[in-house]
Amino acid sequence: MEAAFKDFPDAVLITDANQKVLWCNVALEAMSGFTSGDLHGRSAAQLYKSRPALGRSVAPYESMIGVPAASGIQTALVHKTGLLIEVEVMTWPVLSTDHTVLCYVKLLRDQTLPNKIETARQRMFDILSDQEKTPSGKIDDLLGLACELLCMPIGLVALREQDVLKVFQSRSTLTPSLKGIAYPAVDNDCSAAIHAPGLMETNEAGMVRPHPLLPGIGVRGSIATRLVVGGEIAGVLSFLTPLPRPPHTPGEKDLVSSIGTAVSHLLAQEAQIHALERAATEDWLTGAASSRQFHLDLDAVFQLVRRNGSTATLILLDVDHFKSVNDSYGHDVGDKVLTEIAGLVQSTIGAQARLYRVGGEEFAIILPGSRADTGAIQAERLRECVATGSAAWTDLPAVTASFGVAELDPDLPGPEAWMKCADLSLYASKNAGRNCVTSNGFISGMNLPTVTSPQTKAILPKKLHSATAT
């Protein structure tokens, strides 16, 4: 009997009818750290602690023994070092012709990895069920879970951007965060997975392959799967290691596939959230910040100036005769005009300020830290930019814009009053013939005159430029 089990791949222990160890094979010696001689004569009960039967099927072993197998028992095998190894023990009695038990054959199978995978799936469910975390936070947790299970130090989600992959989320114990790093979408493990219908696995025990994310380190093993969002290949989920490791088990591969599917769904949720955020903060047509965002920022700057005594200037601009553009050329052309003007203005002010669309053809710019004269000079630059830029259009009508500038008086009761001051300047530019800039200088108090009031000329004296209205 010993000869039959000597080279058996699973660990085998043979005991007498009283559960005293008679013999074990090489596989059990490797699993337990004991030799067959160490165990001979010892009680098998000293080697493991029984748990309730799980009723697992062991049909493949029945024909080998010749009698029905007992149900698998989950237990912890005590290693020679004292460590506990989760195993499943299946026991078969060897009977004499009169049905007396001659000995028992016990087959032990390491359950560490299957149990880890089962635990990992439960943790994955808990992560996805967490209502407090964002999709991005859940992706980060899933990467950490998979890196731990696979014993691979690097996990990442990279998304396609034209001809490169850009790391959206990463977990790494070898390098600083890889988030935001772009690398070629060709000739590496991650990019190859994009074109593979299933999992892409590599394992080079004796050779380190270069990788753009790990310069000077390289990888020996990887497993990756592509991510599909909205029916389109969005990127790749990858796990990398520079260390040799055995091939991934079917359970590990199934888990990576499941995580890939979950990450794809989370990326779709993330895209929906960003779309809603953009709808709330960004104008859908021109790409300028939205009116809602303008009022939030206007209030924030107003409160800041009131607290620290700094300065700020508000610029309003309105496209001249825009209704005529819509009436003569149609709303599609009108929309294109607004989009082009927004692009001209934003490129002129650059990163120093933000352009807002506050009405149909009306835009605004907030300049923290500036005075009325500085704001008026900036507005004049923008007026000239719109006039000359639109004159160069070949498929759109040339247009001009009128500007109103208002420096913030900290004595004003609120941001609405500041907005009213800028409106007065803008109305004055319109009344002066359009295509010009008017600055109010400085307005104090609540008594804000209307455009038709005689006081308007007194508080709006700084018309910097006037051209023929178009």
Secondary structure, 3 states (H helix, E strand, C coil): CHHHHCCCCCEEEEEECCCEEEEECHHHHHHHCCCHHHHCCCEHHHCEEEEEECCCCCHHHHHHHCCCCCCCEEEEEECCCCCEEEEEEEEEEEECCCCCEEEEEEEEEECHHHHHHHHHHHHHHHHHHCCCCCHHHHHHHHHHHHHHHHCCCEEEEEEEECCEEEEEEEEECCCCCCCCCEEECCCCHHHHHHCCCCCEEEECCCCCECCCCCCCCCECEEEEEEEEECCEEEEEEEEEECCCCCCCCHHHHHHHHHHHHHHHHHHHHHHHHHHHHHHHHECCCCCCECHHHHHHHHHHHHHHHHHHCCCEEEEEEEECCHHHHHHHHCHHHHHHHHHHHHHHHHHHHHHHCCEEECCCCEEEEEEECCCHHHHHHHHHHHHHHHHHHHHCCCCCCCCCEEEEEEECCCCCCCHHHHHHHHHHHHHHHHHCCCCCEEECCCCCCCCCCCCCCCHHHHHCCEEEECCCCC
